Amino acid sequence: MLRIPLLDEAERILEKYQDHPKVCSSDVLLPVYSNQKTNQYLREITKEVKINKELSFHAARHTFATTVTLANGVLSKLLGHTKLSTTQIYARVIDSKVSSDLDILRKKLKD
């Protein structure tokens, strides 16, 4: 079990789905669909809004990992990784993260 503070947007999404049949009849907080079904929905959305890029559940998770969590130093915990090596394989390191990590290391070495 892991306790993570939620962003306001995440709390609103949880509230929106609290009465959904898939949530009420199980121990999940959101309706859970298979990756295949999620990918099907993503294809429908991209077609509707005229996005010419193939999206997938995996791509969405990777994007979240690299643009939101990695840049803010919370990637491993949010993705449920227990080993840093798993996180390193999964997420490409972005320049701003490398720079900030080096700044932290520099400060530690000076002290």
Backbone as a printed PyTorch tensor [residue, N CA C, xyz], in Angstrom:
tensor([[[  0.8400,  -1.1690,   0.0000],
         [  0.0000,   0.0000,   0.0000],
         [  0.8870,   1.2350,   0.0000]],

        [[  0.4400,   2.2530,  -0.7070],
         [  1.2000,   3.4780,  -0.8490],
         [  0.2610,   4.6620,  -0.6800]],

        [[  0.6610,   5.6290,   0.1360],
         [ -0.1370,   6.8430,   0.3290],
         [  0.5040,   7.9670,  -0.4690]],

        [[ -0.3040,   8.5610,  -1.3620],
         [  0.1900,   9.6340,  -2.2110],
         [ -0.8230,  10.7720,  -2.1830]],

        [[ -0.3720,  11.9930,  -1.9010],
         [ -1.3110,  13.1240,  -1.9660],
         [ -1.7800,  13.3060,  -3.4070]],

        [[ -3.0360,  13.6770,  -3.5670],
         [ -3.6030,  13.8220,  -4.9060],
         [ -3.6670,  15.2760,  -5.3340]],

        [[ -3.4830,  15.4930,  -6.6160],
         [ -3.7160,  16.8060,  -7.1940],
         [ -5.2180,  17.0560,  -7.2150]],

        [[ -5.6150,  18.3170,  -7.2420],
         [ -7.0370,  18.6620,  -7.2520],
         [ -7.7730,  18.0070,  -8.4190]],

        [[ -7.1250,  17.9530,  -9.5820],
         [ -7.7510,  17.3490, -10.7580],
         [ -8.0560,  15.8690, -10.5240]],

        [[ -7.1310,  15.1830,  -9.8790],
         [ -7.3320,  13.7560,  -9.5980],
         [ -8.4970,  13.5610,  -8.6210]],

        [[ -8.5860,  14.4170,  -7.6340],
         [ -9.7010,  14.3290,  -6.6790],
         [-11.0340,  14.5430,  -7.3810]],

        [[-11.0760,  15.5040,  -8.3050],
         [-12.3210,  15.7520,  -9.0480],
         [-12.7100,  14.5410,  -9.8970]],

        [[-11.7280,  13.8930, -10.4970],
         [-12.0180,  12.7030, -11.3090],
         [-12.5600,  11.5870, -10.4270]],

        [[-11.9540,  11.3780,  -9.2660],
         [-12.4380,  10.3400,  -8.3520],
         [-13.8730,  10.6200,  -7.9120]],

        [[-14.1740,  11.8780,  -7.6120],
         [-15.5350,  12.2510,  -7.2230],
         [-16.5160,  11.9900,  -8.3630]],

        [[-16.1100,  12.2950,  -9.5740],
         [-16.9740,  12.1110, -10.7430],
         [-17.3970,  10.6500, -10.9070]],

        [[-16.4820,   9.7260, -10.6270],
         [-16.7490,   8.3090, -10.8660],
         [-17.1260,   7.5190,  -9.6140]],

        [[-17.3120,   8.1770,  -8.4810],
         [-17.5780,   7.4380,  -7.2450],
         [-18.8660,   6.6200,  -7.2900]],

        [[-19.8340,   7.0140,  -8.1290],
         [-21.0870,   6.2640,  -8.2250],
         [-21.1660,   5.3870,  -9.4710]],

        [[-20.0870,   5.2520, -10.1850],
         [-20.0600,   4.4210, -11.3900],
         [-20.2510,   2.9610, -10.9880]],

        [[-21.0470,   2.2020, -11.7410],
         [-21.3020,   0.7920, -11.3900],
         [-20.0470,  -0.0530, -11.2130]],

        [[-19.0270,   0.1640, -12.0380],
         [-17.7910,  -0.6240, -11.9030],
         [-17.0510,  -0.2940, -10.6100]],

        [[-17.2380,   0.9140, -10.0990],
         [-16.5950,   1.3290,  -8.8510],
         [-17.3910,   0.8230,  -7.6570]],

        [[-18.7110,   0.9580,  -7.7340],
         [-19.5780,   0.5480,  -6.6180],
         [-19.5450,  -0.9550,  -6.3720]],

        [[-19.3170,  -1.7270,  -7.4190],
         [-19.3690,  -3.1840,  -7.2750],
         [-18.0040,  -3.8190,  -7.0510]],

        [[-16.9800,  -3.0000,  -6.7710],
         [-15.6460,  -3.5680,  -6.5770],
         [-14.8580,  -2.6970,  -5.6040]],

        [[-13.5870,  -3.0090,  -5.4480],
         [-12.7370,  -2.2380,  -4.5390],
         [-11.8000,  -1.2910,  -5.2870]],

        [[-12.2060,  -0.8520,  -6.4760],
         [-11.4040,   0.0780,  -7.2570],
         [-11.9680,   1.4870,  -7.1330]],

        [[-11.1410,   2.4820,  -7.3940],
         [-11.5680,   3.8750,  -7.2900],
         [-12.0440,   4.4520,  -8.6170]],

        [[-11.6670,   3.8000,  -9.7040],
         [-12.0730,   4.2250, -11.0360],
         [-12.5210,   3.0180, -11.8380]],

        [[-13.3990,   3.2240, -12.8160],
         [-13.7530,   2.0960, -13.6850],
         [-12.5030,   1.6350, -14.4230]],

        [[-12.2060,   0.3590, -14.3610],
         [-10.9880,  -0.1720, -14.9590],
         [-11.3490,  -0.9420, -16.2280]],

        [[-10.7190,  -0.5410, -17.3130],
         [-10.9220,  -1.2150, -18.5890],
         [ -9.6010,  -1.8420, -19.0130]],

        [[ -9.6660,  -2.8070, -19.8830],
         [ -8.4510,  -3.4420, -20.3830],
         [ -7.6540,  -2.4420, -21.2180]],

        [[ -6.3670,  -2.7180, -21.3880],
         [ -5.5480,  -1.8570, -22.2460],
         [ -6.1290,  -1.7950, -23.6520]],

        [[ -6.6170,  -2.9370, -24.1310],
         [ -7.1900,  -2.9950, -25.4780],
         [ -8.3920,  -2.0570, -25.5910]],

        [[ -9.2850,  -2.0830, -24.6080],
         [-10.4730,  -1.2320, -24.6340],
         [-10.0740,   0.2380, -24.4900]],

        [[ -9.1140,   0.5250, -23.6120],
         [ -8.6330,   1.8920, -23.4440],
         [ -8.0330,   2.4010, -24.7450]],

        [[ -7.2360,   1.5760, -25.4100],
         [ -6.6330,   1.9660, -26.6880],
         [ -7.7030,   2.2160, -27.7450]],

        [[ -8.7630,   1.4280, -27.7240],
         [ -9.8800,   1.6370, -28.6530],
         [-10.5180,   3.0040, -28.4020]],

        [[-10.7630,   3.3370, -27.1360],
         [-11.3270,   4.6440, -26.8040],
         [-10.3940,   5.7760, -27.2300]],

        [[ -9.0980,   5.5940, -27.0270],
         [ -8.1320,   6.6220, -27.4270],
         [ -8.1560,   6.8360, -28.9390]],

        [[ -8.2820,   5.7590, -29.7080],
         [ -8.3760,   5.8920, -31.1700],
         [ -9.6230,   6.6880, -31.5570]],

        [[-10.7450,   6.4170, -30.8730],
         [-11.9870,   7.1460, -31.1600],
         [-11.8280,   8.6340, -30.8380]],

        [[-11.1930,   8.9310, -29.7150],
         [-10.9960,  10.3300, -29.3110],
         [-10.0960,  11.0460, -30.3050]],

        [[ -8.9780,  10.4210, -30.6910],
         [ -8.0540,  11.0770, -31.6210],
         [ -8.7210,  11.3220, -32.9760]],

        [[ -9.5470,  10.4070, -33.3860],
         [-10.2640,  10.5860, -34.6530],
         [-11.2440,  11.7520, -34.5450]],

        [[-11.9720,  11.8130, -33.4440],
         [-12.9720,  12.8570, -33.2340],
         [-12.3540,  14.2570, -33.1800]],

        [[-11.2170,  14.3770, -32.5190],
         [-10.5760,  15.6990, -32.3720],
         [ -9.4810,  15.9320, -33.4220]],

        [[ -9.3990,  15.0180, -34.3890],
         [ -8.4880,  15.1490, -35.5300],
         [ -7.0200,  15.2490, -35.1270]],

        [[ -6.6080,  14.3690, -34.2300],
         [ -5.2000,  14.2400, -33.8740],
         [ -4.6240,  13.1300, -34.7400]],

        [[ -3.5950,  13.4390, -35.5090],
         [ -3.0040,  12.4610, -36.4160],
         [ -1.8230,  11.7640, -35.7720]],

        [[ -2.0410,  11.1800, -34.6190],
         [ -0.9960,  10.4400, -33.9140],
         [ -1.6710,   9.2670, -33.2150]],

        [[ -1.0150,   8.1250, -33.2770],
         [ -1.5760,   6.9660, -32.6070],
         [ -1.2510,   7.0350, -31.1210]],

        [[ -2.2890,   7.0390, -30.2960],
         [ -2.1180,   7.0690, -28.8500],
         [ -2.4220,   5.6970, -28.2760]],

        [[ -1.8170,   5.4070, -27.1360],
         [ -2.0600,   4.1430, -26.4580],
         [ -1.9650,   4.3640, -24.9610]],

        [[ -2.4570,   3.4010, -24.2000],
         [ -2.3510,   3.4660, -22.7500],
         [ -0.8840,   3.5830, -22.3490]],

        [[ -0.0290,   2.7940, -22.9970],
         [  1.3960,   2.8170, -22.6830],
         [  1.9910,   4.1980, -22.9750]],

        [[  1.6380,   4.7880, -24.1020],
         [  2.1510,   6.1190, -24.4540],
         [  1.6770,   7.1600, -23.4440]],

        [[  0.4380,   7.0430, -23.0000],
         [ -0.0890,   7.9800, -22.0050],
         [  0.6660,   7.8450, -20.6840]],

        [[  0.9220,   6.6190, -20.2610],
         [  1.6640,   6.3840, -19.0170],
         [  3.0860,   6.9330, -19.1440]],

        [[  3.7060,   6.6930, -20.2880],
         [  5.0720,   7.1640, -20.5100],
         [  5.1230,   8.6970, -20.5200]],

        [[  4.1600,   9.3070, -21.1780],
         [  4.0940,  10.7720, -21.2230],
         [  3.9140,  11.3470, -19.8270]],

        [[  3.0000,  10.7620, -19.0590],
         [  2.8030,  11.2050, -17.6770],
         [  4.0980,  11.0540, -16.8910]],

        [[  4.7590,   9.9300, -17.0760],
         [  5.9900,   9.6640, -16.3300],
         [  7.0750,  10.6860, -16.6470]],

        [[  7.2490,  10.9990, -17.9180],
         [  8.3630,  11.8700, -18.2920],
         [  8.0440,  13.3440, -18.1420]],

        [[  6.8150,  13.7540, -18.3480],
         [  6.5120,  15.1860, -18.3290],
         [  6.0070,  15.6790, -16.9890]],

        [[  5.4110,  14.8280, -16.2090],
         [  4.8450,  15.2700, -14.9350],
         [  5.6680,  14.7810, -13.7570]],

        [[  5.8440,  13.4900, -13.6410],
         [  6.4460,  12.9540, -12.4200],
         [  7.9570,  12.9930, -12.4060]],

        [[  8.6030,  12.6700, -13.5220],
         [ 10.0670,  12.6590, -13.5430],
         [ 10.6150,  14.0630, -13.3020]],

        [[ 10.0210,  15.0400, -13.9640],
         [ 10.4790,  16.4170, -13.8150],
         [ 10.2570,  16.9450, -12.4090]],

        [[  9.3650,  16.3280, -11.6650],
         [  9.0770,  16.7820, -10.3080],
         [  9.5950,  15.8270,  -9.2410]],

        [[ 10.3710,  14.8290,  -9.6300],
         [ 11.0500,  13.9680,  -8.6760],
         [ 10.1890,  12.9590,  -7.9460]],

        [[  9.0560,  12.5520,  -8.5160],
         [  8.1810,  11.5990,  -7.8220],
         [  7.8580,  10.3790,  -8.6720]],

        [[  8.6320,  10.1390,  -9.6920],
         [  8.3120,   9.0920, -10.6620],
         [  8.2210,   7.6970, -10.0650]],

        [[  9.2380,   7.2510,  -9.3690],
         [  9.2800,   5.8650,  -8.8930],
         [  8.0670,   5.5080,  -8.0470]],

        [[  7.7310,   6.3550,  -7.0890],
         [  6.6100,   6.0450,  -6.1990],
         [  5.2810,   6.0520,  -6.9300]],

        [[  5.0470,   7.0550,  -7.7800],
         [  3.7670,   7.1400,  -8.4680],
         [  3.5410,   5.9820,  -9.4350]],

        [[  4.6120,   5.4810, -10.0180],
         [  4.4610,   4.3720, -10.9600],
         [  4.5490,   3.0160, -10.2750]],

        [[  4.7950,   3.0270,  -8.9690],
         [  4.8400,   1.7760,  -8.2290],
         [  6.1420,   1.0170,  -8.3760]],

        [[  7.1890,   1.6720,  -8.8340],
         [  8.4880,   1.0160,  -8.9830],
         [  9.1970,   0.9670,  -7.6330]],

        [[  9.7450,  -0.1800,  -7.3120],
         [ 10.4900,  -0.3100,  -6.0580],
         [ 11.9890,  -0.1840,  -6.2790]],

        [[ 12.4260,  -0.3750,  -7.5290],
         [ 13.8520,  -0.2690,  -7.8380],
         [ 14.0820,   0.8880,  -8.8020]],

        [[ 15.1040,   1.6760,  -8.5380],
         [ 15.4420,   2.7920,  -9.4060],
         [ 15.7400,   2.3110, -10.8230]],

        [[ 16.3430,   1.1540, -10.9510],
         [ 16.6940,   0.6640, -12.2850],
         [ 15.4520,   0.4620, -13.1550]],

        [[ 14.3390,   0.0840, -12.5550],
         [ 13.0930,  -0.0740, -13.3130],
         [ 12.6360,   1.2730, -13.8430]],

        [[ 12.7040,   2.2780, -12.9980],
         [ 12.3060,   3.6190, -13.4070],
         [ 13.2080,   4.1410, -14.5100]],

        [[ 14.5180,   3.8960, -14.3830],
         [ 15.4570,   4.3810, -15.3820],
         [ 15.2160,   3.7430, -16.7400]],

        [[ 14.8560,   2.4790, -16.7530],
         [ 14.5560,   1.8040, -18.0130],
         [ 13.2930,   2.3930, -18.6170]],

        [[ 12.3120,   2.6560, -17.7960],
         [ 10.9970,   3.0860, -18.2700],
         [ 10.9960,   4.5280, -18.7700]],

        [[ 11.5870,   5.4090, -18.0340],
         [ 11.4780,   6.8400, -18.3510],
         [ 12.7840,   7.3840, -18.8890]],

        [[ 12.7000,   8.1240, -19.9730],
         [ 13.8960,   8.7890, -20.4660],
         [ 14.1280,  10.0220, -19.6070]],

        [[ 15.3580,  10.2680, -19.2780],
         [ 15.6730,  11.3860, -18.3990],
         [ 15.6340,  12.6740, -19.1980]],

        [[ 14.9050,  13.6450, -18.7100],
         [ 14.7950,  14.9160, -19.4200],
         [ 15.8420,  15.8980, -18.8970]],

        [[ 16.2180,  16.8200, -19.7590],
         [ 17.3200,  17.7430, -19.4530],
         [ 17.1240,  18.5070, -18.1520]],

        [[ 15.9210,  18.9980, -17.9020],
         [ 15.7080,  19.7890, -16.6880],
         [ 15.9200,  18.9520, -15.4360]],

        [[ 15.5720,  17.6730, -15.4930],
         [ 15.7630,  16.7900, -14.3440],
         [ 17.2470,  16.5530, -14.1060]],

        [[ 17.9860,  16.3140, -15.1540],
         [ 19.4270,  16.1060, -15.0210],
         [ 20.0690,  17.3460, -14.4150]],

        [[ 19.6980,  18.5030, -14.9270],
         [ 20.2610,  19.7520, -14.4360],
         [ 19.9500,  19.9710, -12.9600]],

        [[ 18.7030,  19.7650, -12.5630],
         [ 18.3390,  19.9790, -11.1580],
         [ 19.0030,  18.9550, -10.2440]],

        [[ 19.1180,  17.7170, -10.7090],
         [ 19.7920,  16.6940,  -9.9050],
         [ 21.2730,  17.0310,  -9.7040]],

        [[ 21.9030,  17.5540, -10.7550],
         [ 23.3030,  17.9470, -10.6350],
         [ 23.4690,  19.1210,  -9.6790]],

        [[ 22.5320,  20.0550,  -9.7000],
         [ 22.5800,  21.1720,  -8.7500],
         [ 22.4980,  20.6690,  -7.3130]],

        [[ 21.6260,  19.7130,  -7.0640],
         [ 21.4850,  19.1290,  -5.7240],
         [ 22.7820,  18.4330,  -5.3210]],

        [[ 23.3610,  17.6850,  -6.2580],
         [ 24.6170,  16.9820,  -5.9760],
         [ 25.7370,  17.9850,  -5.6930]],

        [[ 25.8170,  19.0320,  -6.4720],
         [ 26.8350,  20.0640,  -6.2400],
         [ 26.7270,  20.6290,  -4.8220]],

        [[ 25.5080,  20.9400,  -4.3920],
         [ 25.2930,  21.4820,  -3.0450],
         [ 25.7300,  20.4920,  -1.9710]],

        [[ 25.4030,  19.2190,  -2.1900],
         [ 25.7780,  18.1910,  -1.2120],
         [ 27.2930,  18.0490,  -1.1350]],

        [[ 27.9620,  18.1190,  -2.2790],
         [ 29.4110,  17.9730,  -2.2990],
         [ 30.1150,  19.1710,  -1.6560]],

        [[ 29.5330,  20.3420,  -1.7600],
         [ 30.1010,  21.5380,  -1.1380],
         [ 29.9820,  21.4760,   0.3760]],

        [[ 28.8700,  20.9110,   0.8460],
         [ 28.6560,  20.7990,   2.3010],
         [ 29.5340,  19.7120,   2.8460]]])
